[in-house]
Amino acid sequence: MRLRIRQGLWAAAAAAALATTSLSVVHADVPPPTTAPLAEYDISAAYVSGVSSGGFMANQLHVAYSSLFQGAGIFSAGAYDCAQNSLSTALNACMATYLPRKTPAQLEQLTRDRAAAGTVDPVANLSGDPVWLYHGTSDTTVAEAVNDDLAAYYRGLGADVVYDHDSPAGHAWVSPIGPGSCSVTQSPWINDCGGDPVGDMLGHLFGTVQPAASSPTGRLVQFDQNAYVPGGNASSISMGGEGFAYVPQACEQSSCKLMVALHGCYQYYGNIGDTFMDKAYLNEYADTNAMIVLYPQATASGLSNPRGCWDWWGYQSAQYPLKTGPQMTAVVNMVKAMSGGSASPTPTTTPTTTPPTTPTPTPTETSACVTASNYAHTTAGRAHQSMGYTYANGSNQNLGLWNVFTTSSIKETDPGYWVKC
């Protein structure tokens, strides 16, 4: 397994290759899935990408398993463990900026401390790693300042960062075949802004990229995610029963790279079907660039994770950003199965759906009720509002991400403070 292959200086070659890539796209649907176990392939290098909650998760995976992943591409997310195991911080400091958050330098030191303790991989692995970041000017779900922190965090650890923050994109994965117009923030959160950010991302991560195929010719494998989850029960950690992998024909017999692609909230298979796999524009590049694409699936989980987000604030386990995080372990087990490595051991701490204790948010404004028309999909999907868990009948239960009035006359533990639209 050759998963830490350092590469040379790529900028000139990438620019030249991308300049020849046509943006005139002819597209065929993603192929129907074939049910089969994940097979072992000759994987030369592994990378991770994601959008929104999947972007936060991609960063967590890259940092915690930097010996495994050689780079990351992230649409609209913040720095490693910005949320600090607190929903209030996640919503009001790591999406909006109403509350203070740890600085990139503080999070860098936190990462170094965890590396010294062995809960994440050595930070030296991140030095020189290619990192590609994207944030649109119409994105009001994750503030640009939060995305700026992610760029500063990576640069502070020596990563080779390219940061595109000039596009008028809304909160979305941006693709030349995205069904959404550029500036919107709405389902299925895959927008077309007239360029090819996916090609830009892959060009930076790989050093050079061949033009995308006009139609995918590989196969889509549907596999059982339960086999890779600690304890064998995917739903217990808010992951779907099915995961997917797109495998080009060439990768069946020869060496290929592996890209883990993580959807955002509401983009999981059980909600939008194969739309993310179909419109992310990764399969087309996979066929011409010797790349397998792994599409793990989170899912909605009753009242604890009703939007099907990846865990980046601790809704499912306090170990969420560590190597022992249950979702982290599950995804890495998939990568290792495909690359011939052994699965990671089951975490010793039993996952829990009990929410962490969070400080009372500082009142800033009274929020409006979130509806289908104004809901933006990252975590609680706040649209300039301060939101949090729903509390029913005054009980301190984790009932999901809805809407909260931040009125100074009541407290977080008071009955009726947390209200559902």
N, C-alpha and C positions, 0 to 999 in steps of 0.2 A: 504494500500500500504506500503510494508516494503522494502524501498529502501536504507536504511543506516544501514545495519546489520554489525557491526564490527566483524571481525573474529580473531582467535588466531594466534599463530606462526605456520607457515605452511611448512617451508623448508624441514624438514625431511620427513614428510608425502608425500609432492609433489615429492621429489626425489625417494622415494620408489615406488610410484604409476607409475611414468614415466619409471622407470627401467623395469617394467613389460609390458610396451606397445610395441607391435610388430610393426616394421616398414615395414612388409610385407603387402602391401596394395592391397586389392581387392576392386574395385570401380565401382559403378553404377552411371549413370548420375543423376543430380538433377531432381526431378520429374517435370513434366509440371505444369505450374501455374494454379491455380483456381482463378478466379476473384471473389473477395468478399471484403467487408469493413474490416478494422482492427477490430478484436474482443478484448474484455477485458479478461485478464488472471490474475491468481493469481501470480504476480511477486514478488519474494522474494528479488531480488537485481538486479541492472542494471549496466552494464559495457559498455565500448566503445573501439573499436579498429579501426585501419585504416592504410593505406599505402600512403606515399608520400603526395599529397595534402589532402588525407583522413586522414593521420597521423597528419598533422598540425591541421585539423579540429577536430580529436579525442581529441587532447590535449586541444583545445579551449573549447570543450564541457565539458571535465572533470573539467577544471579549473573554467569556468563560472557557471557550474551547479554541483558543487561538493557535494551539498546536494542530488543530484539525482543519480550520477554515483559513484560507489564505487571503481573503478580502471580503468586502461587503458592499452592497448597493442598497441604499435606503431612501425611500420616498417618505418625507414628512414624519419625522419622529425626533425625540430628544436624546440626551446623553444617557449613558449607562446608569441605571438605577436612580434616575432622577426622582422617581416616586417615593423612594425610601420606605417601601412597605406601607404606604398611606394613601388611601383613596383621595382624601382631601388635597394632599400635595399633588397627586397625579392630575386631578381636575383643575385645580386653581393655581398651580405653579408650573406644571409640565405640559399643559395644553394651553390654558389661559395663563396669564402672568399676574394674577391678583395677589398671590402670596409669594413670599421669598422662596427661592430654591437654592440648593447647593450650587456653587460655582463649578465650572469645568475643572479648575485646579483642585477643588475639594474632591470631586468625583474621581479625578486621576489618582489622588492619594488613596482614596478608598479602594480603588482597583489594585493599587500596589500593595496595600495592606492585605487584601484578600488573596492576592497572588502569593504573598509571603506565607499566609496561613494555609495555602493549598486548596482553597475553595474555588479559585479560578486559575487558569493557566498563567505562566510567567508573562508579564507585560512586554518583555523583550521580543516576544513573537510578533507583536503588533507593529514594531518599528519597520517602516518600509512597506507595510501591507497597503495595497491599493484600496481606497475607500471612495465611493462615489455617492454624493448626497444631492437631494432634490427637494425644493420647496417652492410652491407657486405663490405669487403675490395676491391671488384671490383666495388663498387658504386661510380661513379664519378658525379652523378647528384646532390646529396646532400652530401657535404663534411663531412667527419667523425667528424671534429671539430665542425660542426653545431649540429650533433647528440650528441656529447659529452656535448654540452651546455644544451641540453634537459635533459640529465641525471643529470647534476649539478643543474639545475633549480629545478627539482623535489626533489632531495636530500636536497636542501636548504630549501624546504618547509616541510620536514619531511616525504616524501613518502618512501615506502619500494621498492627500485628500484633494478631490475635485468636487466643487460645490456649485451647483446650478440653482440660483435663486432669483432669476430674472424673468422666468416664464409667468404669464398671467393665469396659470393653472389654479383650479380649486383644489380641494382636499381629495387626492386620487392618485392612483397609479397612472402614469401618462404613457400612452402607446399610440403609434400611428394608425392602429385599427381600433382604438377605443371608441365605444358607442356614444360616450358623453361629449358634449362640447367643452371647450377648454376650461372655462372659468367656473363651471358648475360644481357643486358638491352634492351629489345625489346618486342613487343606485344606477348602475353597479359600481360606481366609483373607479371607472377606467375611462380616462379622458383623452381626446385627441387635440393636441395643441399645434399641429402642423409640422412638427419635427420628429426626431426619432431618439428620445431619451434612452430607450432600451439599448439601442446600438451604441450610444455614447457611454452608457454604463458598462456594457460588456467590453467595449474598446479599452476603457480605462482598467478594468479588472484583469483582462487577459493580455493587454499590451497591443494586440492587433485583432481585428475582427473582419470576417468575410461577410459580404452582403447577405441578408436574410433570404431564405428560400421563399418562393411565391406561394407554396402550399406545403404543409407538413406531410412528410411521407413516413414518419416513424410510427410506433405504436404507443398507445396509452394503456398502462397497466394499472388496474385497480387492485389494491392489496388490503389486507386486514391490519389496521393499525393496532389492534389489541395485542398483537404478538410483540410489539416493541415498547409497550407502555409498562412501567413498573407496576407489578401486581396484575397485569393482564386485562385491565378494565379501562378502556379508553374513555368511556363516558364519565368515570369517576374523577378524571382530571380535565374535564371539559374539552375532550378531543373526540372527533368523529370516529365511527367504526371503520370508515373507509379512507384510505389515502391513495394518492395517484403518483405515477412516474411516467414522464414522456421519454421514450428511448428511441433515438434515431437508429436506422438500420446499421450504420457504420459502427455504432457502439456495441453491437452484439458480438463483434469479433475483435475489435481493436480498442486501444486506450482512448479514454475520453475524460473530460472534466465533468464535475458534478455541480449543479446549481440548485440550492435549496431555495424555493420561492414561497414566501409566506404571505398569505392574503391578509386583509384588514378585517375589522369588525363588519359583520353582516355579509362578508364576501365568501363565507364558507359554502361548501358544496350543498349542504342541506337547505340552504336559503336561495342561492342564485345558480345552482346547478354547476355546469362546467364553464360558466362565463369567464371566470378569472383565468382558468387554464386556456381558454380559447382566445381571449382578447389581450392577454398580457404581452404578446408578441415575443415570447421566449422560445416557443417550439420552432418557429421559423428560423431563428438564429441557431437553435440546437442542431438542426439538420446540416447546416453549413459550417459549423464551428466545433464539431466533435464534442457535444455537450448533452449530458442527460439532465433533465429537469425533474426534481423531486417536489411534489406539491403536498406537503402534510396538511392536515385539516383539523382546525379547532372546530368547536360547535357550540351552539347555545346550550346552556346547562341550567335549566329551570330558572330559579330566581337569583342564582349566584352570578350567572354570566349570560343574561338574556340576549346579548348582541353577538355572541360567538366570537369574542375577542381573544387574542392570545394574552397570557398572564404577564403583564409588565408592572403591576402595582401590588400584587399579593392577594388577589381575590381567591386563589386556590391553594397557595402554599407560601409561607414566609421565605422559603428557599428559592423562590421564582427566578432570581437572577444568577444563581450559583450553579455549579456543575451538578449538584444534587437536585436541582429543581425538577419536578416530575415531568413537565412538558419539555424542558430542555433535554432531559435524559432520553425521553421517547424519540425526539427528532434525531439526536445523535446516534441512538441505537439503529435507526433507519439508515443513516449515512454509513455507519460501520458495517451493517449487513450488506450494503451494496458495494462496499470497498474491501471486504474481506477481513475486517477487524472484528474483535469480539465486542459484545454488548457491554454497556456499563452496568455496574451492580445496582440493584434496587436501592433507592435512598433509605436510610435507616429511620428517618422521620416520616411518620404516616401523614399523607396529605390531608389537609383539612379545608373545609369550606367556610370556616368561621372567619369573619373579616377581622383584620388587625384593628387595634384601637387607634383612632385617629384624632388629632386635635380638632377642636371646633373651628371651622373656617372663619376667617376675619370677614365680617359683613362688608360688602362693597356696594351691592345693589340688589334690588328685588328682581328675581328672574321671571321670565315668561314661561308658560307651559310649553313643553317640547311636543311638537306634533310631527306627523309623517312628513309634512312639507318643509319643516325647518330642522329636522334631525340630521346631524352630521355624524358619520359612523364610527369615529374613533372612540373607543371605550364608551363613555356616556354620550358621546356625540354632542357635546355642548356647543351651542351657537351663541357665543358671547355671554354665556350664562355660567353660574356657579352651581354645580349639580353634585349629587351623591347617591348613596344607597337609599332605597325606600325602607322606611321603618313602618311596620303595621301595628296598630293598636298600642303604640308606645313601646313595643318590645324591641330589643337590640338584636335583630336578626338580619342576616345578609339577604336582602330580597331583590337586589338588582340595581341597575343604573338608570335612574329616572331624573326627577327634577326636585330641587330643593329651594325653598324660599330662605334667603339669607337675611332674615329679619332679626335685628339685635335684641328684640324683646323675648325671644325664645332660645332655647339651647338645643344642641344636637341630640341630647338624650330625652328631650321633652316629647310627649305624644303629639303627633300631628306635625312635627317639624319637617319630616321627610314625606313628601306628598307625590302621588302618582297622577299623571295627567288624566 
